[in-house]
Amino acid sequence: MKQVIITIILAVLALPLLADNVNIDRANQAYKQELYNEALKLYLQEARHTGVSSALYCNIGDTYYRLKDNVHAVLYYERALLLDPSNSDARFNLEFVRGKMQLPDDAGDSWFSNWVDQTVSRLSSNTWAILAIVTFLLLLAGVAAYLFLDNVLMRKIGFFGGAVMIVATILANLAAFHVYHKATSGNGAIVMPERVTLSTAPREPRDKEEEAFSLQQGTRVEIIDSIADKSSGKWLQVSTAGGHKAWLRAKDVEVI
């Protein structure tokens, strides 16, 4: 009798999981059959009802791309990478779609900062933290070899290896902090309209002098500040990859 009750309980607990698998399977099947509207509906339903994941966001991005909605594809690829920076499919697809949209590189204002950000962001903060622990343990091993071994060669290896591990430990910790801050800041956003003219003040530009600059659809910005106004609605102060700051309406962007 107890075994029957346990079996029933396990079956009940497994029902949501089975339902989730069914929804994903249906969505994947619809995608393969090029029924992209149906696939998108099922993927979004899965995200609302059972939670999100990097893989699910990547699937949503793929489906939006197939529907020729590039800006939403960019948004969901960014969300996929926010959850898992090591998602190579999302990263490749994001770069591909951004290229098709002819968007400028938004990782930084120099080639070096672009390269550093892209390289570091390929791993999650947890992975970088583990690497930091491993390099620190290797550092301790190098110090121990230098202090306690009599073999000259091993002492040299311990000394120079330890010096390398000090640098590696520092870099791994910096990388972990960078990726963690990027993932938890929640300040990234994507411009959704075809083109937006930003203002030097949190209101509609009154003349040309108050027009700061324009941004095209799909551009990533970082939210710095926000102001809610009863007459004109909510305004966000944002910063571009090049460090330029201005104001735009909150409705013109989607937070990543």
C-alpha positions in Angstrom: 0.0 0.0 0.0 2.8 2.4 0.9 4.5 1.7 -2.4 1.3 2.6 -4.3 0.9 5.9 -2.4 4.6 6.8 -3.1 4.1 6.0 -6.8 1.0 8.2 -7.0 2.8 11.1 -5.2 5.8 10.8 -7.5 3.5 10.7 -10.6 1.7 13.8 -9.4 4.9 15.6 -8.8 6.2 14.6 -12.2 3.1 15.9 -14.1 4.4 19.5 -14.3 7.7 18.3 -15.7 6.0 16.1 -18.3 3.8 19.1 -19.3 6.9 21.3 -19.7 8.5 18.7 -21.9 5.4 18.4 -24.0 5.2 22.2 -24.5 8.9 22.4 -25.5 8.5 19.4 -27.8 5.5 21.0 -29.4 7.3 24.3 -29.8 10.4 22.6 -31.3 8.2 20.6 -33.7 6.3 23.7 -34.8 9.7 25.4 -35.4 10.9 22.5 -37.5 7.7 22.7 -39.5 8.3 26.4 -40.1 5.2 27.3 -38.1 7.1 30.1 -36.4 4.1 32.0 -35.0 2.9 28.8 -33.2 6.4 28.0 -32.0 6.8 31.6 -30.6 3.5 31.4 -28.8 4.5 28.1 -27.2 8.0 29.3 -26.2 6.7 32.5 -24.7 4.0 30.5 -22.8 6.7 28.2 -21.5 8.7 31.3 -20.3 5.7 32.8 -18.5 4.4 29.6 -16.8 7.5 27.6 -16.0 10.4 30.0 -15.8 13.2 31.0 -18.2 16.6 29.6 -19.2 19.3 30.7 -21.5 18.4 27.9 -24.0 14.8 28.9 -24.0 15.6 32.6 -24.6 17.9 31.5 -27.4 15.0 29.5 -29.0 12.8 32.6 -28.7 15.5 34.7 -30.4 15.8 32.2 -33.2 12.1 32.2 -33.7 11.9 36.0 -33.8 14.7 36.0 -36.4 12.7 33.6 -38.6 9.8 35.9 -38.3 12.1 38.7 -39.5 11.7 40.6 -36.2 15.4 41.2 -35.7 15.2 43.7 -32.8 13.3 41.1 -30.6 15.8 38.5 -31.7 18.6 40.7 -30.5 16.8 41.3 -27.2 16.3 37.6 -26.5 19.8 36.7 -27.5 21.1 39.3 -25.0 18.8 37.9 -22.4 20.1 34.4 -23.1 23.7 35.6 -22.6 22.7 37.4 -19.4 21.7 34.1 -17.9 24.6 32.1 -19.4 27.5 34.0 -21.0 29.0 30.7 -22.2 26.0 30.1 -24.5 27.9 30.0 -27.8 24.8 29.6 -29.9 23.3 32.8 -28.5 26.5 34.7 -28.9 27.1 33.6 -32.5 23.5 34.3 -33.4 23.5 37.7 -31.7 26.6 38.8 -33.6 25.1 37.5 -36.9 21.8 39.4 -36.4 23.6 42.5 -35.3 25.7 42.3 -38.4 22.6 42.1 -40.6 21.2 45.1 -38.8 24.5 46.9 -39.4 24.7 47.8 -35.7 27.9 49.3 -34.4 29.9 47.3 -31.9 28.5 48.1 -28.5 30.9 46.3 -26.2 33.0 49.3 -25.6 34.6 52.4 -27.1 37.9 50.7 -28.2 38.9 47.5 -29.9 40.8 46.4 -26.7 37.8 46.9 -24.4 35.6 45.1 -27.0 37.9 42.2 -27.1 38.3 42.0 -23.3 34.5 42.2 -22.7 33.7 39.5 -25.4 36.5 37.2 -24.1 35.6 37.5 -20.4 31.9 37.2 -21.0 32.2 33.8 -22.7 32.3 32.2 -19.2 29.9 32.7 -16.3 30.9 34.4 -13.1 30.8 31.0 -11.3 33.2 29.5 -13.8 35.6 32.4 -13.3 35.3 32.0 -9.6 36.2 28.3 -9.8 39.2 29.2 -12.0 40.3 31.7 -9.4 40.2 29.1 -6.7 42.1 26.6 -8.8 44.8 29.1 -9.7 45.1 30.1 -6.0 45.6 26.5 -5.0 48.3 26.1 -7.7 49.8 29.3 -6.3 50.0 27.7 -2.9 51.5 24.5 -4.5 54.2 26.7 -6.2 55.0 28.5 -2.9 55.3 25.1 -1.1 57.6 23.7 -3.9 59.8 26.7 -3.6 60.1 26.7 0.2 60.3 23.0 0.9 61.8 21.1 -2.0 65.6 20.7 -2.4 65.6 20.1 -6.1 66.7 23.4 -7.8 64.7 22.8 -11.0 61.5 22.2 -8.9 62.1 25.3 -6.8 62.5 27.4 -10.0 59.3 25.9 -11.4 57.5 26.7 -8.1 58.8 30.2 -8.0 58.0 31.2 -11.6 54.8 29.1 -11.7 53.7 30.8 -8.5 54.3 34.2 -10.0 52.2 33.3 -13.0 49.5 31.9 -10.7 49.4 35.2 -8.8 48.5 37.1 -12.0 46.1 34.4 -13.1 44.3 34.5 -9.7 43.9 38.3 -9.8 42.7 38.2 -13.4 40.2 35.4 -12.7 38.8 37.3 -9.8 38.4 40.5 -11.8 36.7 38.6 -14.6 34.3 37.0 -12.1 33.4 40.4 -10.7 33.0 41.9 -14.2 30.6 39.1 -15.4 28.7 39.1 -12.1 28.2 42.8 -12.2 27.2 42.7 -15.8 24.6 40.0 -15.1 23.1 41.5 -11.9 23.2 45.2 -12.7 20.0 45.0 -14.8 20.9 48.2 -16.5 21.2 47.0 -20.1 18.4 47.8 -22.5 17.7 47.6 -26.3 16.3 50.4 -28.4 13.0 49.1 -30.0 11.7 51.8 -32.4 13.3 52.1 -35.9 15.1 55.3 -34.8 15.0 57.4 -31.6 16.2 60.9 -31.1 17.5 61.4 -27.6 17.2 64.7 -25.6 19.6 66.6 -23.4 16.8 66.9 -20.8 14.1 64.5 -19.6 11.5 65.9 -22.0 10.7 66.2 -25.7 13.4 68.3 -27.4 12.1 71.9 -27.8 14.6 72.8 -30.4 17.7 71.5 -32.2 19.9 72.4 -29.4 18.1 70.0 -27.1 18.5 67.1 -29.5 21.4 65.1 -28.3 21.8 62.3 -31.0 19.9 59.5 -32.6 20.1 55.8 -32.1 19.0 53.1 -34.4 16.8 50.1 -33.6 18.6 47.3 -31.8 21.3 49.5 -30.2 22.2 48.5 -26.7 22.3 51.2 -24.0 22.9 51.3 -20.2 20.3 52.9 -18.0 21.8 55.4 -15.6 18.9 57.2 -14.1 15.1 57.6 -14.4 12.5 60.3 -13.9 8.7 59.9 -13.8 6.8 62.9 -15.0 3.0 63.1 -14.8 2.6 65.0 -18.1 5.3 63.4 -20.2 5.6 59.9 -18.6 8.8 58.1 -17.5 12.2 59.1 -18.9 15.5 57.3 -18.7 19.0 58.7 -18.8 21.1 56.2 -20.8 24.7 55.8 -21.8 25.9 54.5 -25.1 28.9 52.3 -25.7 30.9 55.4 -26.5 30.1 57.0 -23.2 27.6 59.5 -24.6 24.7 60.3 -22.2 21.2 61.6 -23.0 17.5 61.0 -22.2 14.8 59.0 -23.9 11.3 57.7 -23.1 11.1 54.5 -21.2 8.7 53.1 -23.7 11.4 53.3 -26.4 13.5 50.6 -24.8 13.2 47.0 -23.5 15.2 46.1 -20.4 17.4 43.1 -21.0 
